Amino acid sequence: MHHLRSLKRFVLLSVLFVSHHAYAVDAPAPVSDDTGIFWNKVAGANAINVHFGNGDFIESLPGDATRWFPFEGGDYFLVATDNGPWQGWGRSEIVTVSGFGLDGLNPNLFLNDLHSIVYSSTAAELFWQIDEGVSYAGVDILRSDDLGAFEFFFTNGRSFFDSSLQPGTTYFYELAPVDEAGNLGEFSFVEFTTPGEQVVPTELLPPDDPPPIDVDYIPLPPENLRAEVYSTSAIELFWDHAADFAGNAIYYHVYQDGVDIGITSGASFFIEGL
């Protein structure tokens, strides 16, 4: 088991799930890279407002948006809005987009004939062509789906085989070619829906009407919290349920640097984009 060697702090809180009505909407939990900002879909949001780090408004995105690409590097934050008063809107932490590639953009680099073939409910492949004589090192790929999840990939080829799909799910791919100097080319997009019936992961669907519980009860914290470091940008947290877990409607909120980044009733949580 690797030790977590990072300045990022992860806090795990066990809470009783209590059904109640509130106008407040959760804050987005964005991550960023050289190209843009990405976050999980915010439940109940009517819109996602994008601001510069100094607070200046940039634009408003649909409530189910999960990504945004600026025209330049800099500091940004997001605000999830609903029908309630603005005081209840969730504001994210400020994130920094470092810029487009190492030296800028390459206007001569773009993908030709981008298309997809869906082989089954769990597998598909993307294909494209590159003009002869153009500097080409590979493609950065962002995959997102209609449940709000996203994942990054890279390939130095001219196709990408994806066998980690789920049935009945719409997938969106954003591809950015990279030249040998690290510059990004023109973005391309493709989407498709896998056949079959979609199965929503249970961790995304906490019960609307949990069983009656003692609202004064304070659950015990999880035990033996540990981390497995998979790469420079991905880790997974593991823990053991406390003795009071069985028989109680307990969920774990995971906090990264003070920001709530997810909820689960399981005993692990995967985090990428670090």
N, C-alpha and C positions, 0 to 999 in steps of 0.2 A: 504494500500500500504506500503510495507516494504521500509526502507531506505537502500541504498547500503552501507554496512559497509565493505570496502575492501581498500587495498592500491592500487589496480588497478585503473587506470584512463581511462575513456571512453570518447572519443571526437567524436562528430557527425558533419560532414561537409556536407552541401548541395552544389552540384556542377551542372553546366550545362553539359550535356553529349554531347561532341563534337567528331565527327568521324574524326580520323586522323591516319596516319601511323607512327609507331615508332618501333624501334628494341628492346626497353627495355621490359623486362618481369617482372611481379609483383613478389615481394618477397613472399615466403611461410610464413604462419602465424601459426607456430607450437604450440601445447600444449603438455605437457608431464605428465606422472604419474610414478608409480613405475616400469613399464615394458617397456615403449617405447615412441616414439614421433609420433604425429598424426597431420595432417593438411588437409585442403581442397585442392582439385585438382587445380593446377595452370594453367590457360588458356595459351596456346601458348608455354609451356615449352617443350623443347626437352629432358631434363634430370633434375634430382634433385640430386645434389652432396651433400654428407654428410661429415661434417668436425668435428674434435674435437674443443673444445672451443678455443684452442690455434692456430687454423687455419690449422692444419695438415689434409690432405685429407684422408678419410676412404674408400668410395666407391661411385659409381654413380648408381642411380636408374632410372627406366623409367620415362619419363615426366609426366605420369598420376598416379604415385605412391602417396599414401596418408598416409603411415605409415612406420615406421622403428623401429626395435628392436635391441638395442646394446647388446654386450656381457657383459657389465659392466656399473654401474652407472657412471655419470660424466656430463660434460658440452659439448653441441653439438650445431651446427648451420647448416642451409641448404642454398644451393644456387640453384636457378632455372636458367637454361641456355637456350638460344635459338641460332639462327644462327647469331646473331649480335655480336659485340665486347664484350669482357668480362666486360667492364666498364658498360654495360647496363644490366648485369645479376642481378637479385634480390636476395639479401642476407637477411636472416631472423635474428631476434634477437637470442641471445644465450638462450637455454633452458637447464634445468637440469633434468636428469633422476636420481631419488634418489636411485635406486637399485632394485634388484629382491626380492620382499617380505621383511619381517622384518629380517629374518635370512639367506636367501639364497634360494636355489632350493632344491626340494624334488624329486630325481630321481625315486622314487617308485610310484609317483602319476601321473596318466595319465588317459585319457578318453578312454573307450572301446566302440566299436560299435557306434561311432558318426554318426548320419544320420539325415536327415530332411524329413518332409512331408509338401508339399505345399497344403494348403486347398483351397485357393482362390487367387484372385489377390491382396488381402490385408492381408492375414493371413497365417502363417506357424508355424511349431513347430519343435524344435530340441530335440533329444533324445540321451542319452549316459548311460553307466554303469561304476561303480567304483568297483575295486577289493575289496573283503571282507578283513577286517582287516587293511585297509590303512586309515590313518588319512585324513579326508575330511570335509571341512567347506563350500564349495560352489565353484562357477565358476565365474570368471570375464569374461565378454563378450564384445567384441568390434564388432559392426556392421558398415560396410561401404557399399557404393553402387557405381554404375558406374557413378554417377554424382559428386562424391567426398565428399558427406556428410558422417558423422560418428556419432555414439552415443554409450555410455557405458551403460552396464546393469550388474546386479549381481543377482544370484539365489543360494539358498542353496539346491535346489532339484536336480533331475536327468533328467529334461526336461525344456525347455524354450519356452513359447508360445508368438509369436510376432504378434500382430494384427495392427501394425502401418505401414504396407508396402504400396507401391504404385504399380500400374499395370505396366507390361512390364519392370521391373527394375531388374538388377542383383545385388544380395546382397552377401556380403562376411562376414563371421563370423569367428572371431578368439577367441578361448576359452582357458582360462588359469585356471586350477583347483587350488584351494588354500587349504592348510591343516590348522589344528586348531592352528598351531603356526604362521601362516601368510606366510609360504613359498609357492612359486609357483611350480606347477608341469609342466609337458610337455605340450607345446602349441599344439592345434589341430585346424583344419581348415575345413570349409564346405561352399559351395556356391550353389546358385540356382537362377533361374530367374522366377519371377512371371508372370502369363499369362496376356494377354491384351496388350494394346498399351501404351507406356510410355508417360507421360505428364511431360515435363520439367517445373519446377516452373519458373514463369515469372521473379522472382528476379535474376535467374541465366542467363537470356537471355536479357541483355539490348540491345536495337535496334541497328542494324548495321548502319542504315541510319536514324537518328532522323530528325524531321522536322527542317527546317531552323530556326536559332535563332540568336539573336544579341550576337556575341562572346564577346562584351565588357560589357555585362550585368552581374552583380554580384548578384547571388540569395541571398535572405534573409535566415538567419539561421532558423532552426526549433524552435518551441516554446514549453515550458512546458515539457522539457526533464525530464524523471523520470525512475526509475528502480523498478522492482519486483524481489525480491530474492526468488528463489524456493528452493534452497538447498545450501550446502557449495560449490558446484561446478557448479551451473547453475543459470543464471539470464536472465531477458528479459528487454530490453530497450523499452520505449514507448515515443512518442512525438506527437505534433500537427503540421500539415503542416502550413508553413507561408502563408500569404495572397497571395503571388505571385506564389504559387505552381501550381494552375490551369492554364492550357494553356502553361506551360513551360516544357521542357524536363529536369526535375530536378531529380537527383539521390542523395542519401545520402551515403557517405563513412563513415564507422564506424572504428574508431581507438582505439586500446587498447594499452596503454603505448607507444604511438607513432607509432604503427604498424597498417597498414591498414588490417583489418580482414574481410571485406565484403562490399558489395554494395547492396542497395535496393531502390526501389521507393516507398515502403510502409511506414507505420508509426510505425513499431516495428522491433526489431531484437533480436533473441534468441542466447544466448552465453552459451556454456557449456565447461567443462574441466578446470574450474578455480581453 
